[in-house]
């Protein structure tokens, strides 16, 4: 093992993070769903985790004593101060804040419990897969610890093969959504800190030797060739795997190396490219012996050329909108396919061909549905505002979240841009941190653009970008709030000029204004729908003057909850910059952007 790799693993272990990738395309694998009702116990003092000397039960010699034991009294006099059997239940997937009124603002630990039945087969491996758990999850199966994971938006899994028994089994999680300065994100964010198991839970049932990972992408050097790799868990040097795309008459044999991984390239002369107008996906089978995984994969190229963005060689304007992973109607994280469809349908209605999935990885199902609907995607990690730039563990954590996101969505043609963060300050440690993330992305994936939502400088009415990070990324992508956070009068916005030294496409990752839904004002004052409408009209005129403007994702599709927005009249803990209200009603500005996109 190279010294650098060893060092990276040690840093990850210090940070208490897992080092392995999750199974590619888990939803296509044989599995038992552990979605549904889970019992829960609220544990603000972490009574089920530490003894009264504040030593963790799971670090003690016996490992016994924690709530994960799921003990029941053997006789009426036995003292046990918790009880999952009679505890209340909540839905998984689902954050706890939106399901339990007393947890709306809660930040702390909650225990979650589910029992399930299984008849384990000796020739199988079983993995407990979690789509996302916010933020720190300690996972136990039948009373034994299987691991810990940090990071609220990326998938993880643990091998539980040796712990399962024939018949009844149970899984317990201690989930803690407390914010910390050195974590990713850090303590300060403009979104709700939803805790809990927010995405699907599966018990994957896999052959001992199985297709663990695969990559299929259009070769950026040759757009008539598909390249990639296959990784087989338990695969031996010289073993063969297969990649088949029947519609393209492709059936490629891939020879594995000693780590069970093999790379390949194969001609695809007749390939039809994926695009928003024609979101073509091919049925793909990746197999190793009897183990076959089915997927739907598209092929496309995305590059910049000077100030232009080219999709499949043709200039494209990114007609986008920013979206949080939140359904305003349930006041919680998106839980179902219906929730996801509602959000993306609204984006389509607005005339979008692009969505910015801010500010953290969204559900894999969100990305897949966007792809099916012809929406290109900007995907991001929560390197947001001011995190601990000089802390090595924080960097390892951010890098791990980015890696997990990229590995999960590597085959999604719709993902055009990896964003390494949002509105971060221009200084040396941050440049090293985020520059390191950019290099890391480029090492993992050469088929997409890399960006970040930067900030501009305004001198004498001219906005320009002096952020050295802009030299490393593919776009001049930035947030600006002229007319909202700045004091510019709306009818003077077109006086603002832009000047960029970089010969790169310009992308506005955010602009916007808050509007209290249903507040109409003849004077068009701040917080009225008319103010937001005027801001959009004038911003769009202003932005049209930019040489090299290649797209935008205004802030934001729907009002969203935020603890930073307490104004009693206009906000009540909602960020009101949505074009759609918290009850699903379109505000006036919706039509302005819709019309602009119609003409693009
Ligand atoms: C921003 C942030 C976004 C906030 C938004 C706002 O620049 O990137 O997360 O929600 O401004 O509403 O202030």
Boltz pocket constraint, residues with backbone or C-beta under 6 A from the ligand:
constraints:
  - pocket:
      binder: B
      contacts: [[A, 190], [A, 359], [A, 422], [A, 423], [A, 479], [A, 510], [A, 555], [A, 575], [A, 577]]
      max_distance: 6.0
